[in-house]
């Protein structure tokens, strides 16, 4: 598997599904091309992309907590965007994220970890009703913040800076 998966060129005509605006994106979105902005609160995102999408606690709008890293995951992201009646997903994050803004987002990840922990009961209650595994996904997001996300973001920083995938011999930038 390559170090960087660039899904946006694979979208083709499906890019039209992504009408979310960068200025409306949720602060919980992980840096990358995809994000949730003014999405619905109908609880469809996790049905179609359970390993990529989570709901924020106040209004249950959708955000991307893990960027697609395979074509199969990209299909899941497309399905989530297609089912969103508000067309609130965006795919132009690469045009907006910068090395500096990714580093700033990373420096504030403790805020996300705290947010996830503070809303544990809300997601557990929702799981009782919906059975979507939202509480487990919130724990997964917290583990991702503490684990492999740093490597994924360093690869993304390399890509943002050079617009090419790093090779195993390339030195990845610091976060």
N, C-alpha and C positions, 0 to 999 in steps of 0.2 A: 504494500500500500504506500502511495506517495506521502510525503510529509505534509503536503497541503492539498486539500481538495477544494477546487474552485467551482462551486455549483452554478453560479449565475449564468455563465455561457451556455449551460445545458438547458436552461429554462425555455428558450425559444419563444413561441407564442404564449406560453403559460405565464410569462412575465406580466402579462396584462392583469392577472389575478391579484397582483401586489400593488395596491393603491394607497397603502399606508404612507403617511407623511412623517418624515424624520423628526420634525418639530413636535409631533404628538407621541413619539415612542415612549414606552415605559422605561423608567430608570433601571429596572431589574433585568432588562435584556442583556445577554452576554454579547460582547463585541463580535461583530461579523456582519455578513451581508444581510441576514434576515433579522427582523424585529417585529414585535407586536406594538401597534400604536393604538388607534381607536378601534379596537376589536369588540366583538359582541361579548355578552356574558351568558351565553346559552350553554356553555360547557361542551363545545364540540372539539376544541383544539386538542385536548388530551385523548379523545376518542381516536383521532386520526394520526396524531404524532405524540404518543405518550412519552417517548424518550427525549423529546425536544421542547415541548410546550408545557408551561405551568400557568396557573391562574394567580393573579394578585389578590390579596385578601379582602380588600374593601369592596370592590365591585365585581370581582371575578373576571376581569378582562384578561386577555391572553398575552403572554410574552414568551420569548424564545430563551430558554435557559441553557440550551446546548445547540450549537450550530450543526447542520448536517455535515457528515464526513464521508458519506457513501451515496451512491445513486439511489439505493433503497431508502435511506433516510431523507433524501431530497424528495422522493415520491411522497413520503409521509408529510413533509412540510407543505408540498403542493396541495395535498388533500386537506390539510388544516386550513390553508388559505382559501381554497375553493369553497369550503363549507362556512366560512365566516360571512354572514349576511352584510356586515358593514364594510367588507373589503379592507380591513384595517391592518393587514400584514404588509410590511415593506420588504424590498429586496435590494435597496440601494445603499445599504450601510457602508459598503466599500467606498462609496463616493464621499462619505462624511467622516468616518473614523480616521483619525490620524495616529501616528505613533504616540504623540503627547496625550491625546484624549483616551487612548486605550490604557496608557500608564496611569492616568488620573482615575479612570474607572477602577482599575486594579487596586489602587491605593485606598479606595473607599469600599472595598469588598466586605469589610467588617460590618458595614451598615446593612448589607444584604444578608449576611449570616444572622445578624440580630433580628432583622425583619422576618426571616424564615422561622426562627425560633419563637418569636413572639406570636406568630399566627398558627402555631401547631394545632391548637384546639379547634380553630375554625376549619382547618383542612380535615381534621379527624371527624368532625361533625359532618362535613360535606361528604366524606367517604362513606359514612353511614347511610346517607341518602342516595348518592350517585354511584358509589362503588368504582370510582375512577382512579383510585390510588394516588390522590393528590398529596396526601401526607407523606407517603413513601417517596414521591417525586421531589417534594421539598427537602427531604433528608438526602436524596440523591444530589440535588443541586448543592446543598451545603458540603457534601463530601467532594463533589466536583470542584468547588471553590478551594478546598483544602488539598486537592490531589492534582489530577492531570490537567486541569484548566490552565495552570501556569505554563506548561509546555505548549498547549494549544495556542495560547495567546502569544508566546514568544515566536512561534511559527507564523502566526498571523502578522505580528509586527514586522518580521522579515519580509513577508509578502507585501504588506503595505508600503514598505520602504523601497523595495526593488521591483515590485509587480511581477515576481517570478517565484516559483516554489523553491524552497531551499533544498539543497542536496545534502546527503549525509556529511559531506566535508565542510559545509558552510557553518560559520559560527552564528548562532542565534543571538539576537539582541537581548539585553536584560529587560526586565519589566520595571 
